[in-house]
Every structure is written in C-alpha cells, then in structure tokens.
Amino acid sequence: MLKTEPVIVDYQAITPYGKDINICWQGLLNNKTSITNIERFDTSNFTSSKAATIKDLIFRNRKSIVCQMLEKLKKSVNQVIPEDADLMLASLNGEINFLEEEVLTGNINTKQSCLGQLLEKTSALFEIKGKGMVVSAACASSSIAIARAASIIRSGEKDCILIVACDCVSEFIMSGFSSLMALDKQSARPFDKKREGINIGEAAAYTLLMSRERAEKENRNISAKIIGWGMSCDANHMTGPSIDGEGLYLSIERALDIGGITKEDIKSICAHGTGTVYNDAMELKAFKKMFRKKICPAYSIKGGIGHTMGAAGIMDLLIALETIKNNVLPPTVGVEEIEEQAQGWIKKEKIELLNDIVLSTNSGFGGINSALIIGA
C-alpha cells in the first residue's frame, strides 16, 4: 500500500487562558502566566497552592471536570468532524474526581472513573462512529496518540482520525506531586537557574488528522503536516528521567529518520520543559547531543499554562502550529535567570524567525519519551 502524508486540518483548545487556542497563544506571546492560587479544594497539606485552572468549572458536580471541559471544547469545534473518523482519547487521569469522591465517601465504584467510560462519552459527544482507542502513556500520552494516528494514516489503514486530550487539576494529582516534592511554590520556571518544580495545569484540546488526499478532496484548510515521529522508553526510574538524555535523543533520531529529514532542517524546539531540575537538564543534554555545535531556539509553555499531564503533548503541538503560522517563538514564561546550560537556547523574550519545521518533545514517568516533527 502506498504511503500517504498525514496532515492537520483542524485544532482547538480550552485552557486556563480562555476558550480558544488564540487566547492561549496571545497569553504566552505576551509573557503572561495563567498559574494562580487553587480555589476549588483545600491545599493546606500540599507543598504548593499554585496551579493553572479553568475558572468556570463546577467542582464536585454530577459531571466530571474533564467532561465539562470537553463539552466546552465541542462547542468550539471549527469544522465538521466526519462521522467515520476514528477517535484516540489521550488522558492520564480522566474523570479522576469521581474516584476521589468515592474514596471520601467509602462507596468505591472504579468503573465510573475508568478511561474506557470516558472514551464512550467522548465518542458520543463528538458524534464519532469509527473505532475508539485510549492512549494513556504518562505525560507523553497525547503526543504518542498523535504519532500513532499519523502512522496509521501514513500506512493507508485510515484516512481520518480525531485526537482528543484532556486532564484536570485534582487533589489526587496535587497530592502525588506534593509527596514527590516536585511542585513549585511559585509559578513554574522552566530552564531557570533556581527552578523548583512543576505547577499542575488543565486543558482539553483536539486535532483532526487526515490524509492529504482526503483533505484536498474535501477542500479542507491544511494547517501543517506531520513529518516524523519517534518514541522510546529508557526505563530508568519510576518517576525520574535518564539523566544522560539518551532516551529522548533516540526518539528525536527516529522522528528524523521517519520524516526523511536532517537535524539541520529543524528551525525550533517546543520543549517539554516542566521546570523540574532533572527533566530540564535531561532535555538540554539530548538537544546538545543531537544538534552538537548548532544552537536551535527552544521554549517551554509550562510556565504559562502549567503541566497539563496527558494533554501536554497536544498543547505543545498546537502552540508549535501557531509558531509556524506566525514565524514567532513565544518567550519561556516564568524564566528569570536562564541556567548556564540553556544559554542561547532559551529566551526571555519572543523571537521572530522563519519557522517552517518544528520539533516538539515530551517525556513522562517510567522513562517514556516522544518526539514529533511538524512542518508548514
């Protein structure tokens, strides 16, 4: 079967900045953070009270936080989503607040918070008749879902796939990262000399992928093409990344091979950039090994939007699309004093440049790494 090119024909996101990806883009471009004090639950027992939350969601409601987010997202859909599309749902925790309530009341019903249940709800909400799949691969979930979808389309197995990603700020997630001492008491500061950790964020986003042939036949507006993708697992530690960056380096190498391009073709990097000491150091080592003497401009969006867990990869992708469209890189929000190893790579201000091919990287617990390459 002949290979076909996977292209992005539509995308949208609901974030703490607002109900449109452009609002998020403008917030990042203007170096503004959406990270504030959490109001929906008590944070007195956690090491930080900061997170990036969507303000008009109802906590402890009959509808989960993520379902409320997805309903808002559905109302923001730009184009008709074909009924015959397959669906990939990427999430780390899904409707986790149901499980939290059950634990508090003692009435445990794990089916209610199962990701399979959320997949069914999402299929119904977006009126999808095709096959459904859950991708839950730590904080690389949505980037791996996009890679999987691109691979399926390229093989000719399917010509239209909708990727939906969502995760919310919850007591469960806050308590986990608090126990790991991985939360920043202030707003996250990726690649900063004094960075202390992450802030949790929440978002719901989608992107619609098609084969170029179908997109052109339906007169769809093509935003970008998925050039290459790569994944790896270094299995270094339950939570900590491999400090030498070898796993991420391998993912980038595979993405370049699949895309049939060279590292010299990459114009910028949307880094995972969590703001933890080890993740940021690991990424810089992988980038420097890959690009060697060349400095490739990089940035992180997590100082602005927080770490959106399973939705982190798709949010990175959507902002990367904005950088291609506008030929501008946003500043790394939150960074004050750029660490020595990041000098030249990370900037505190926006950068204008011809930006037609972008590398986006993500990493997660268990040593999972992913890399996506997109182009105009």
BABAKOL-874337 format. One record per residue: x negated, y negated, z of N, C-alpha, C in turn; residue number from 0; residue in one letter. Coordinates in steps of 0.2 Angstrom, whole numbers, always signed. Example, Ala and Ser with C-alpha at 12.3 -4.5 7.8 and 13.67 -1.06 7.14 Angstrom:
2
> -66, +28, +39, -62, +22, +39, -66, +16, +39, 0, A .
> -64, +11, +35, -68, +5, +36, -64, +0, +39, 1, S .
This chain:
376
> -4, +6, +0, +0, +0, +0, -4, -6, +0, 0, M .
> -3, -11, -4, -7, -17, -5, -6, -21, +2, 1, L .
> -12, -25, +4, -12, -29, +9, -8, -36, +8, 2, K .
> -4, -38, +12, -1, -45, +11, -3, -49, +17, 3, T .
> -3, -56, +16, -5, -61, +21, +0, -63, +25, 4, E .
> -1, -62, +32, +4, -64, +37, +4, -72, +38, 5, P .
> +9, -75, +38, +10, -82, +38, +15, -84, +44, 6, V .
> +13, -90, +47, +18, -93, +52, +23, -98, +48, 7, I .
> +29, -97, +49, +34, -101, +46, +38, -105, +51, 8, V .
> +38, -103, +57, +42, -107, +62, +39, -106, +69, 9, D .
> +40, -111, +73, +37, -110, +80, +41, -116, +84, 10, Y .
> +41, -114, +91, +44, -119, +96, +42, -117, +103, 11, Q .
> +43, -122, +107, +41, -120, +114, +45, -125, +119, 12, A .
> +46, -122, +125, +49, -126, +131, +44, -125, +136, 13, I .
> +41, -131, +138, +36, -132, +143, +38, -137, +148, 14, T .
> +33, -137, +154, +35, -142, +159, +34, -149, +156, 15, P .
> +31, -150, +150, +31, -157, +147, +38, -159, +144, 16, Y .
> +42, -154, +142, +48, -155, +139, +51, -150, +134, 17, G .
> +56, -151, +131, +60, -146, +127, +57, -146, +119, 18, K .
> +51, -147, +118, +49, -147, +111, +41, -147, +111, 19, D .
> +38, -143, +107, +31, -142, +106, +28, -149, +105, 20, I .
> +31, -154, +102, +28, -160, +100, +27, -164, +107, 21, N .
> +32, -163, +111, +31, -167, +118, +25, -164, +122, 22, I .
> +24, -158, +121, +18, -155, +125, +12, -157, +121, 23, C .
> +12, -157, +115, +6, -159, +111, +4, -166, +113, 24, W .
> +9, -171, +113, +8, -178, +115, +5, -179, +122, 25, Q .
> +8, -175, +126, +5, -175, +133, -2, -173, +134, 26, G .
> -4, -168, +130, -11, -165, +130, -15, -171, +127, 27, L .
> -13, -173, +121, -17, -178, +117, -18, -184, +121, 28, L .
> -13, -186, +126, -14, -192, +130, -17, -191, +137, 29, N .
> -20, -185, +137, -24, -183, +143, -20, -183, +150, 30, N .
> -13, -181, +149, -9, -181, +155, -7, -174, +157, 31, K .
> -7, -172, +163, -5, -166, +166, +2, -165, +168, 32, T .
> +5, -159, +168, +12, -158, +170, +11, -154, +176, 33, S .
> +6, -154, +179, +5, -150, +186, +7, -155, +192, 34, I .
> +12, -152, +196, +14, -156, +201, +15, -152, +207, 35, T .
> +18, -154, +213, +19, -150, +219, +25, -146, +217, 36, N .
> +25, -140, +219, +31, -135, +218, +36, -137, +223, 37, I .
> +42, -137, +220, +48, -139, +224, +53, -133, +225, 38, E .
> +53, -128, +221, +58, -123, +221, +57, -117, +226, 39, R .
> +51, -117, +230, +51, -112, +235, +45, -115, +240, 40, F .
> +45, -112, +246, +40, -115, +251, +33, -112, +249, 41, D .
> +28, -117, +249, +21, -115, +248, +16, -115, +254, 42, T .
> +19, -116, +259, +15, -117, +265, +10, -112, +267, 43, S .
> +12, -106, +265, +7, -100, +266, +2, -98, +260, 44, N .
> +3, -103, +255, -2, -102, +250, -8, -106, +250, 45, F .
> -13, -105, +246, -19, -109, +246, -18, -115, +242, 46, T .
> -13, -116, +238, -11, -122, +234, -4, -123, +234, 47, S .
> -2, -129, +233, +5, -131, +232, +7, -133, +225, 48, S .
> +2, -133, +220, +2, -136, +214, +4, -130, +208, 49, K .
> +8, -132, +204, +10, -128, +198, +13, -133, +193, 50, A .
> +14, -130, +187, +17, -134, +181, +24, -130, +180, 51, A .
> +29, -133, +182, +36, -130, +182, +41, -134, +178, 52, T .
> +46, -131, +175, +51, -134, +171, +56, -137, +176, 53, I .
> +58, -143, +176, +61, -146, +182, +69, -144, +182, 54, K .
> +72, -143, +176, +79, -142, +177, +82, -135, +177, 55, D .
> +77, -130, +179, +79, -123, +180, +82, -122, +187, 56, L .
> +87, -118, +188, +90, -116, +194, +87, -110, +197, 57, I .
> +84, -111, +203, +81, -105, +206, +86, -102, +210, 58, F .
> +85, -95, +211, +90, -91, +215, +97, -91, +212, 59, R .
> +97, -91, +205, +103, -91, +201, +105, -84, +199, 60, N .
> +111, -83, +196, +113, -77, +194, +109, -75, +187, 61, R .
> +107, -80, +184, +102, -80, +178, +95, -81, +180, 62, K .
> +91, -76, +178, +84, -77, +180, +81, -83, +177, 63, S .
> +75, -86, +180, +72, -92, +177, +70, -91, +170, 64, I .
> +67, -85, +168, +65, -84, +161, +71, -84, +156, 65, V .
> +76, -81, +158, +82, -81, +154, +85, -88, +153, 66, C .
> +85, -92, +158, +86, -99, +157, +82, -103, +153, 67, Q .
> +75, -101, +153, +70, -104, +148, +72, -102, +141, 68, M .
> +73, -95, +140, +74, -93, +134, +81, -96, +130, 69, L .
> +86, -97, +135, +92, -100, +132, +91, -107, +129, 70, E .
> +86, -111, +133, +84, -117, +131, +80, -117, +124, 71, K .
> +76, -112, +124, +72, -111, +118, +76, -109, +112, 72, L .
> +81, -105, +113, +85, -103, +107, +89, -109, +104, 73, K .
> +91, -114, +108, +94, -120, +106, +89, -124, +102, 74, K .
> +83, -123, +103, +78, -127, +100, +75, -124, +93, 75, S .
> +78, -118, +91, +76, -115, +85, +76, -120, +79, 76, V .
> +71, -120, +75, +71, -125, +70, +74, -122, +63, 77, N .
> +73, -115, +62, +75, -112, +56, +79, -106, +58, 78, Q .
> +83, -103, +53, +87, -97, +53, +82, -91, +54, 79, V .
> +83, -87, +59, +79, -81, +61, +82, -76, +57, 80, I .
> +79, -72, +53, +83, -67, +49, +85, -61, +54, 81, P .
> +91, -58, +53, +93, -53, +57, +89, -47, +57, 82, E .
> +86, -46, +51, +82, -40, +50, +75, -40, +53, 83, D .
> +73, -46, +56, +67, -46, +59, +66, -41, +65, 84, A .
> +60, -39, +66, +58, -35, +72, +56, -40, +77, 85, D .
> +57, -38, +83, +55, -43, +89, +50, -40, +93, 86, L .
> +45, -44, +95, +40, -42, +100, +41, -47, +106, 87, M .
> +42, -45, +112, +43, -49, +118, +36, -48, +122, 88, L .
> +33, -54, +123, +27, -54, +127, +28, -57, +134, 89, A .
> +27, -53, +139, +28, -56, +146, +24, -52, +151, 90, S .
> +22, -55, +156, +18, -52, +161, +23, -50, +167, 91, L .
> +27, -54, +169, +32, -53, +174, +39, -53, +173, 92, N .
> +41, -56, +167, +48, -56, +165, +53, -59, +171, 93, G .
> +58, -55, +172, +63, -58, +177, +61, -56, +184, 94, E .
> +55, -58, +186, +52, -56, +192, +56, -59, +198, 95, I .
> +59, -65, +198, +63, -67, +203, +69, -63, +206, 96, N .
> +71, -58, +201, +76, -53, +203, +73, -49, +208, 97, F .
> +67, -46, +207, +64, -42, +211, +62, -45, +218, 98, L .
> +60, -51, +218, +59, -55, +224, +65, -55, +228, 99, E .
> +71, -57, +225, +77, -57, +229, +79, -50, +232, 100, E .
> +78, -45, +228, +79, -38, +230, +75, -36, +236, 101, E .
> +68, -38, +236, +64, -37, +242, +66, -40, +248, 102, V .
> +68, -46, +247, +70, -50, +253, +77, -48, +256, 103, L .
> +81, -45, +252, +87, -43, +254, +87, -35, +256, 104, T .
> +82, -32, +254, +82, -25, +255, +85, -20, +250, 105, G .
> +89, -23, +245, +93, -20, +240, +89, -19, +234, 106, N .
> +84, -14, +234, +80, -13, +228, +83, -10, +222, 107, I .
> +83, -13, +217, +85, -11, +210, +80, -13, +205, 108, N .
> +75, -9, +204, +70, -11, +199, +72, -11, +192, 109, T .
> +78, -8, +190, +80, -9, +183, +82, -16, +181, 110, K .
> +84, -20, +186, +86, -27, +185, +80, -31, +182, 111, Q .
> +74, -30, +185, +69, -34, +183, +64, -30, +178, 112, S .
> +66, -25, +175, +62, -21, +170, +62, -25, +164, 113, C .
> +56, -25, +161, +55, -29, +155, +59, -26, +149, 114, L .
> +61, -20, +149, +65, -17, +144, +72, -20, +144, 115, G .
> +74, -22, +150, +81, -25, +150, +80, -32, +147, 116, Q .
> +74, -36, +149, +73, -42, +146, +73, -42, +138, 117, L .
> +70, -37, +136, +69, -36, +128, +76, -35, +125, 118, L .
> +81, -32, +128, +88, -31, +126, +91, -38, +126, 119, E .
> +90, -42, +131, +94, -48, +132, +91, -53, +127, 120, K .
> +84, -53, +126, +81, -57, +121, +83, -55, +114, 121, T .
> +84, -49, +112, +86, -47, +105, +93, -49, +104, 122, S .
> +98, -49, +109, +105, -51, +109, +105, -59, +108, 123, A .
> +101, -62, +112, +101, -70, +112, +99, -72, +105, 124, L .
> +93, -69, +102, +91, -72, +96, +94, -68, +90, 125, F .
> +99, -64, +91, +103, -60, +86, +99, -56, +81, 126, E .
> +94, -52, +85, +89, -48, +81, +92, -41, +80, 127, I .
> +92, -39, +74, +95, -32, +73, +89, -27, +72, 128, K .
> +83, -29, +71, +77, -25, +70, +75, -22, +76, 129, G .
> +69, -18, +75, +66, -15, +81, +63, -20, +86, 130, K .
> +63, -17, +93, +60, -22, +98, +54, -18, +101, 131, G .
> +50, -22, +104, +44, -20, +107, +42, -24, +113, 132, M .
> +40, -22, +118, +37, -26, +124, +30, -25, +124, 133, V .
> +26, -31, +124, +19, -31, +124, +17, -35, +131, 134, V .
> +15, -31, +136, +13, -33, +142, +6, -32, +144, 135, S .
> +1, -36, +142, -6, -35, +142, -10, -40, +146, 136, A .
> -7, -41, +152, -10, -46, +156, -10, -53, +153, 137, A .
> -14, -58, +154, -14, -64, +151, -16, -65, +144, 138, C .
> -17, -59, +141, -18, -59, +133, -12, -56, +130, 139, A .
> -6, -56, +134, +0, -52, +131, +2, -55, +124, 140, S .
> +3, -62, +124, +6, -65, +118, +1, -65, +112, 141, S .
> -5, -66, +114, -10, -66, +108, -11, -59, +105, 142, S .
> -10, -54, +109, -10, -47, +107, -4, -45, +103, 143, I .
> +2, -48, +105, +8, -47, +102, +8, -50, +95, 144, A .
> +5, -56, +94, +4, -60, +88, -1, -56, +83, 145, I .
> -6, -53, +86, -11, -49, +82, -8, -43, +80, 146, A .
> -4, -39, +84, +0, -33, +82, +5, -35, +76, 147, R .
> +8, -40, +77, +13, -42, +72, +10, -44, +65, 148, A .
> +4, -47, +66, +0, -49, +60, -2, -43, +56, 149, A .
> -5, -38, +60, -7, -32, +57, -2, -28, +54, 150, S .
> +4, -27, +57, +10, -24, +54, +12, -27, +47, 151, I .
> +12, -34, +47, +14, -37, +41, +9, -36, +36, 152, I .
> +2, -37, +38, -3, -36, +33, -3, -29, +30, 153, R .
> -1, -24, +33, -1, -17, +31, +5, -16, +26, 154, S .
> +10, -21, +26, +16, -20, +22, +22, -16, +25, 155, G .
> +21, -14, +32, +26, -10, +35, +32, -14, +36, 156, E .
> +31, -21, +38, +37, -25, +39, +35, -32, +36, 157, K .
> +40, -36, +34, +38, -42, +32, +41, -48, +36, 158, D .
> +44, -47, +42, +46, -52, +46, +46, -50, +53, 159, C .
> +43, -54, +57, +43, -52, +65, +43, -58, +69, 160, I .
> +47, -58, +74, +48, -64, +78, +44, -62, +85, 161, L .
> +40, -66, +87, +36, -65, +93, +39, -70, +98, 162, I .
> +42, -68, +104, +44, -72, +109, +40, -71, +116, 163, V .
> +38, -76, +119, +34, -75, +125, +37, -79, +131, 164, A .
> +37, -77, +137, +39, -81, +142, +37, -78, +149, 165, C .
> +35, -83, +154, +34, -81, +160, +35, -87, +165, 166, D .
> +37, -86, +171, +39, -92, +175, +34, -92, +182, 167, C .
> +35, -98, +185, +31, -99, +191, +35, -95, +197, 168, V .
> +33, -91, +200, +36, -87, +205, +32, -86, +212, 169, S .
> +36, -84, +217, +32, -83, +223, +27, -77, +223, 170, E .
> +30, -72, +219, +25, -66, +218, +19, -68, +215, 171, F .
> +19, -72, +209, +13, -74, +206, +8, -78, +210, 172, I .
> +12, -83, +214, +8, -88, +218, +5, -84, +224, 173, M .
> +8, -79, +227, +5, -75, +232, -1, -71, +230, 174, S .
> +0, -68, +224, -6, -64, +221, -12, -68, +220, 175, G .
> -11, -74, +217, -17, -78, +215, -20, -81, +222, 176, F .
> -15, -83, +226, -17, -86, +233, -22, -81, +237, 177, S .
> -20, -74, +237, -23, -69, +240, -30, -68, +237, 178, S .
> -31, -70, +231, -37, -69, +227, -41, -75, +228, 179, L .
> -39, -80, +231, -42, -87, +232, -44, -90, +225, 180, M .
> -39, -89, +221, -40, -91, +214, -36, -97, +212, 181, A .
> -33, -101, +216, -29, -107, +215, -33, -113, +216, 182, L .
> -32, -118, +212, -35, -124, +213, -30, -129, +217, 183, D .
> -32, -132, +223, -28, -136, +227, -26, -142, +223, 184, K .
> -30, -144, +218, -28, -150, +214, -26, -147, +208, 185, Q .
> -26, -151, +202, -24, -149, +196, -30, -145, +193, 186, S .
> -29, -140, +189, -35, -136, +186, -40, -140, +182, 187, A .
> -46, -138, +183, -51, -142, +179, -56, -137, +175, 188, R .
> -53, -135, +170, -57, -130, +165, -64, -133, +163, 189, P .
> -69, -129, +164, -76, -131, +162, -79, -137, +166, 190, F .
> -76, -138, +172, -78, -144, +176, -84, -141, +181, 191, D .
> -88, -145, +182, -94, -143, +187, -91, -140, +194, 192, K .
> -85, -144, +196, -83, -142, +203, -76, -138, +202, 193, K .
> -75, -135, +197, -68, -131, +196, -68, -126, +201, 194, R .
> -61, -125, +203, -60, -120, +209, -55, -115, +207, 195, E .
> -52, -115, +202, -47, -110, +200, -41, -112, +196, 196, G .
> -36, -109, +196, -30, -110, +191, -25, -113, +195, 197, I .
> -20, -116, +191, -13, -118, +193, -9, -114, +188, 198, N .
> -4, -111, +191, +1, -107, +188, +6, -112, +184, 199, I .
> +7, -110, +178, +12, -114, +173, +17, -109, +171, 200, G .
> +23, -112, +168, +28, -108, +165, +30, -111, +158, 201, E .
> +32, -106, +153, +34, -108, +147, +37, -103, +143, 202, A .
> +41, -105, +138, +44, -100, +134, +43, -102, +127, 203, A .
> +41, -98, +123, +39, -100, +116, +41, -94, +111, 204, A .
> +41, -96, +104, +42, -91, +99, +38, -93, +93, 205, Y .
> +36, -89, +89, +33, -90, +82, +36, -85, +78, 206, T .
> +38, -87, +72, +41, -82, +67, +36, -81, +61, 207, L .
> +34, -74, +61, +29, -72, +56, +32, -69, +50, 208, L .
> +30, -70, +44, +32, -67, +38, +26, -65, +33, 209, M .
> +28, -61, +29, +23, -60, +23, +23, -66, +19, 210, S .
> +18, -68, +16, +18, -74, +11, +23, -73, +6, 211, R .
> +24, -67, +3, +28, -66, -2, +36, -68, +0, 212, E .
> +37, -65, +6, +44, -66, +8, +45, -74, +10, 213, R .
> +40, -77, +13, +41, -84, +15, +42, -88, +9, 214, A .
> +38, -87, +3, +39, -91, -3, +45, -89, -6, 215, E .
> +48, -83, -6, +54, -81, -9, +60, -85, -6, 216, K .
> +59, -86, +1, +65, -89, +5, +63, -97, +5, 217, E .
> +58, -99, +2, +56, -106, +2, +55, -109, +9, 218, N .
> +52, -105, +13, +50, -106, +20, +44, -111, +20, 219, R .
> +44, -116, +25, +38, -120, +26, +33, -116, +29, 220, N .
> +27, -115, +26, +22, -111, +29, +17, -116, +33, 221, I .
> +17, -115, +40, +13, -119, +44, +6, -117, +44, 222, S .
> +4, -111, +44, -3, -108, +44, -3, -101, +42, 223, A .
> -9, -98, +41, -9, -91, +40, -13, -88, +46, 224, K .
> -12, -82, +47, -16, -78, +52, -21, -75, +48, 225, I .
> -27, -77, +49, -33, -75, +46, -36, -68, +48, 226, I .
> -37, -68, +55, -40, -62, +58, -38, -62, +65, 227, G .
> -39, -56, +68, -38, -54, +75, -42, -49, +78, 228, W .
> -44, -49, +84, -48, -44, +87, -46, -43, +94, 229, G .
> -47, -37, +97, -46, -35, +104, -51, -31, +107, 230, M .
> -52, -31, +113, -57, -27, +116, -55, -26, +124, 231, S .
> -58, -21, +127, -57, -21, +134, -64, -19, +137, 232, C .
> -67, -23, +141, -73, -22, +144, -73, -17, +150, 233, D .
> -67, -17, +153, -66, -13, +159, -71, -14, +165, 234, A .
> -72, -20, +165, -77, -22, +170, -75, -22, +177, 235, N .
> -69, -24, +178, -66, -25, +185, -59, -26, +185, 236, H .
> -55, -25, +190, -48, -25, +190, -46, -32, +189, 237, M .
> -49, -37, +191, -47, -44, +190, -53, -49, +187, 238, T .
> -59, -47, +188, -65, -51, +186, -67, -49, +179, 239, G .
> -69, -54, +175, -71, -53, +168, -78, -51, +168, 240, P .
> -81, -48, +163, -88, -46, +162, -92, -52, +161, 241, S .
> -96, -53, +166, -100, -60, +166, -104, -61, +160, 242, I .
> -106, -56, +156, -110, -57, +150, -106, -59, +144, 243, D .
> -100, -59, +144, -96, -61, +139, -95, -56, +133, 244, G .
> -98, -50, +134, -99, -45, +128, -92, -43, +126, 245, E .
> -87, -42, +130, -80, -40, +128, -77, -45, +123, 246, G .
> -77, -52, +125, -74, -57, +121, -78, -58, +115, 247, L .
> -85, -57, +115, -89, -58, +109, -87, -52, +104, 248, Y .
> -86, -46, +106, -83, -41, +102, -77, -43, +99, 249, L .
> -72, -45, +103, -66, -47, +100, -66, -52, +94, 250, S .
> -70, -57, +95, -72, -63, +90, -75, -60, +84, 251, I .
> -80, -55, +85, -83, -52, +80, -78, -48, +75, 252, E .
> -74, -44, +79, -69, -41, +75, -64, -45, +71, 253, R .
> -62, -51, +74, -57, -55, +71, -61, -58, +64, 254, A .
> -67, -60, +65, -71, -62, +59, -71, -57, +54, 255, L .
> -72, -51, +56, -73, -45, +51, -66, -44, +47, 256, D .
> -60, -44, +51, -54, -43, +48, -52, -49, +43, 257, I .
> -54, -55, +45, -52, -61, +41, -57, -62, +35, 258, G .
> -63, -58, +35, -67, -58, +30, -70, -65, +29, 259, G .
> -72, -68, +35, -75, -75, +35, -81, -75, +40, 260, I .
> -85, -80, +40, -91, -80, +44, -90, -85, +50, 261, T .
> -94, -85, +55, -93, -89, +61, -94, -97, +58, 262, K .
> -98, -98, +53, -99, -105, +51, -92, -108, +48, 263, E .
> -87, -104, +47, -81, -106, +44, -76, -109, +50, 264, D .
> -78, -107, +56, -74, -109, +62, -75, -117, +63, 265, I .
> -70, -121, +64, -71, -128, +65, -70, -130, +72, 266, K .
> -66, -126, +76, -65, -127, +83, -62, -121, +87, 267, S .
> -62, -122, +93, -60, -116, +98, -55, -118, +103, 268, I .
> -49, -115, +103, -45, -116, +108, -46, -110, +113, 269, C .
> -50, -112, +119, -52, -108, +123, -47, -106, +129, 270, A .
> -48, -100, +132, -43, -98, +137, -44, -103, +143, 271, H .
> -50, -104, +145, -51, -110, +149, -47, -110, +155, 272, G .
> -47, -105, +160, -42, -105, +165, -44, -110, +171, 273, T .
> -51, -112, +171, -53, -116, +177, -56, -112, +183, 274, G .
> -56, -105, +182, -60, -101, +187, -67, -101, +185, 275, T .
> -71, -101, +190, -78, -101, +189, -81, -95, +184, 276, V .
> -78, -89, +185, -81, -84, +181, -78, -84, +174, 277, Y .
> -72, -85, +173, -69, -85, +166, -72, -90, +162, 278, N .
> -73, -96, +164, -76, -101, +160, -83, -100, +158, 279, D .
> -87, -97, +163, -94, -96, +162, -94, -90, +157, 280, A .
> -90, -85, +158, -90, -79, +153, -88, -82, +146, 281, M .
> -83, -86, +145, -82, -88, +138, -87, -92, +135, 282, E .
> -91, -96, +139, -96, -100, +136, -102, -96, +134, 283, L .
> -103, -90, +138, -108, -86, +136, -106, -82, +129, 284, K .
> -100, -80, +129, -98, -77, +122, -98, -82, +116, 285, A .
> -96, -88, +117, -96, -93, +112, -104, -94, +110, 286, F .
> -108, -95, +115, -115, -96, +113, -118, -91, +110, 287, K .
> -117, -85, +112, -120, -79, +108, -117, -78, +101, 288, K .
> -111, -80, +100, -108, -79, +93, -110, -85, +89, 289, M .
> -110, -91, +91, -112, -97, +87, -119, -99, +87, 290, F .
> -123, -96, +92, -130, -97, +93, -132, -104, +93, 291, R .
> -135, -107, +88, -138, -114, +89, -132, -119, +87, 292, K .
> -127, -117, +84, -121, -121, +82, -117, -123, +88, 293, K .
> -115, -129, +89, -110, -131, +94, -103, -131, +91, 294, I .
> -99, -127, +93, -92, -128, +90, -87, -131, +95, 295, C .
> -84, -137, +93, -80, -140, +98, -74, -136, +101, 296, P .
> -74, -136, +108, -69, -132, +111, -65, -136, +116, 297, A .
> -59, -133, +118, -55, -137, +123, -51, -131, +126, 298, Y .
> -48, -133, +132, -43, -129, +135, -37, -133, +137, 299, S .
> -31, -130, +137, -25, -134, +138, -22, -132, +145, 300, I .
> -25, -128, +149, -23, -126, +156, -23, -132, +161, 301, K .
> -27, -137, +160, -27, -142, +165, -21, -146, +164, 302, G .
> -18, -146, +158, -11, -149, +157, -5, -145, +158, 303, G .
> -5, -139, +156, +1, -135, +156, +1, -130, +161, 304, I .
> -5, -129, +164, -6, -123, +169, -7, -117, +165, 305, G .
> -8, -111, +169, -9, -105, +166, -2, -102, +165, 306, H .
> +0, -101, +159, +7, -98, +158, +7, -91, +157, 307, T .
> +2, -87, +160, +2, -80, +160, +3, -77, +154, 308, M .
> +8, -73, +153, +10, -69, +147, +11, -74, +141, 309, G .
> +13, -80, +142, +14, -85, +137, +8, -89, +135, 310, A .
> +2, -87, +138, -4, -92, +137, -6, -91, +130, 311, A .
> -6, -85, +127, -9, -85, +120, -5, -88, +115, 312, G .
> +2, -88, +116, +6, -91, +111, +6, -98, +112, 313, I .
> +5, -101, +118, +4, -108, +119, -2, -111, +116, 314, M .
> -7, -107, +117, -14, -109, +114, -13, -109, +106, 315, D .
> -10, -104, +103, -9, -104, +96, -5, -110, +93, 316, L .
> +1, -112, +97, +5, -117, +95, +1, -124, +95, 317, L .
> -3, -125, +100, -7, -131, +101, -12, -131, +95, 318, I .
> -15, -125, +94, -20, -124, +89, -17, -126, +82, 319, A .
> -11, -124, +81, -7, -126, +75, -7, -134, +74, 320, L .
> -5, -137, +80, -5, -144, +80, -12, -148, +78, 321, E .
> -17, -145, +81, -24, -147, +79, -25, -147, +72, 322, T .
> -23, -141, +68, -24, -141, +61, -20, -146, +57, 323, I .
> -14, -147, +60, -9, -151, +56, -11, -159, +57, 324, K .
> -14, -160, +62, -16, -167, +64, -24, -169, +63, 325, N .
> -28, -163, +62, -35, -164, +62, -38, -168, +68, 326, N .
> -35, -166, +74, -37, -169, +80, -37, -164, +85, 327, V .
> -42, -164, +90, -43, -159, +95, -41, -163, +102, 328, L .
> -37, -160, +106, -35, -164, +112, -41, -164, +117, 329, P .
> -41, -168, +122, -46, -168, +127, -44, -162, +132, 330, P .
> -49, -159, +135, -48, -154, +140, -45, -158, +146, 331, T .
> -39, -158, +147, -36, -161, +153, -38, -159, +159, 332, V .
> -40, -163, +164, -42, -161, +171, -50, -161, +172, 333, G .
> -53, -161, +166, -61, -161, +167, -63, -168, +169, 334, V .
> -67, -168, +174, -70, -174, +176, -78, -174, +175, 335, E .
> -81, -169, +177, -88, -169, +176, -90, -162, +173, 336, E .
> -91, -163, +166, -92, -157, +162, -98, -153, +165, 337, I .
> -97, -146, +166, -103, -142, +168, -109, -142, +163, 338, E .
> -115, -141, +165, -120, -141, +161, -120, -137, +155, 339, E .
> -118, -130, +156, -117, -126, +150, -112, -127, +145, 340, Q .
> -107, -132, +147, -102, -134, +142, -103, -140, +139, 341, A .
> -109, -143, +140, -111, -150, +137, -111, -149, +130, 342, Q .
> -108, -154, +126, -107, -154, +119, -101, -149, +116, 343, G .
> -99, -144, +120, -94, -140, +118, -87, -143, +120, 344, W .
> -87, -146, +126, -81, -148, +129, -81, -156, +130, 345, I .
> -75, -159, +128, -75, -166, +128, -69, -169, +133, 346, K .
> -70, -175, +136, -65, -178, +140, -60, -182, +136, 347, K .
> -62, -183, +130, -58, -187, +125, -56, -183, +119, 348, E .
> -51, -185, +115, -49, -182, +109, -54, -183, +104, 349, K .
> -54, -178, +99, -59, -178, +94, -56, -178, +87, 350, I .
> -58, -182, +83, -55, -181, +76, -60, -178, +71, 351, E .
> -58, -173, +68, -62, -169, +63, -58, -165, +58, 352, L .
> -61, -163, +53, -57, -159, +48, -57, -152, +51, 353, L .
> -51, -149, +52, -50, -144, +57, -45, -138, +53, 354, N .
> -48, -135, +48, -44, -131, +44, -44, -123, +46, 355, D .
> -49, -121, +50, -49, -114, +53, -51, -115, +60, 356, I .
> -46, -111, +65, -47, -112, +72, -48, -105, +75, 357, V .
> -52, -104, +80, -52, -98, +84, -49, -99, +91, 358, L .
> -44, -95, +93, -41, -95, +99, -43, -89, +103, 359, S .
> -45, -90, +109, -47, -84, +113, -43, -83, +120, 360, T .
> -42, -77, +122, -38, -76, +128, -41, -70, +132, 361, N .
> -41, -70, +138, -43, -64, +142, -39, -63, +148, 362, S .
> -39, -57, +151, -34, -55, +156, -37, -50, +161, 363, G .
> -33, -49, +166, -35, -44, +171, -37, -37, +168, 364, F .
> -41, -33, +171, -43, -27, +168, -48, -27, +162, 365, G .
> -50, -33, +161, -55, -33, +156, -53, -34, +149, 366, G .
> -46, -36, +148, -43, -37, +141, -46, -43, +138, 367, I .
> -48, -43, +132, -50, -49, +128, -46, -49, +121, 368, N .
> -45, -55, +119, -42, -55, +112, -44, -62, +109, 369, S .
> -44, -61, +102, -46, -67, +98, -42, -67, +92, 370, A .
> -39, -73, +90, -35, -75, +84, -39, -80, +80, 371, L .
> -38, -79, +74, -41, -85, +69, -35, -87, +65, 372, I .
> -34, -93, +65, -28, -96, +60, -31, -101, +56, 373, I .
> -28, -102, +50, -30, -107, +45, -25, -110, +42, 374, G .
> -26, -116, +39, -21, -120, +35, -20, -116, +29, 375, A .
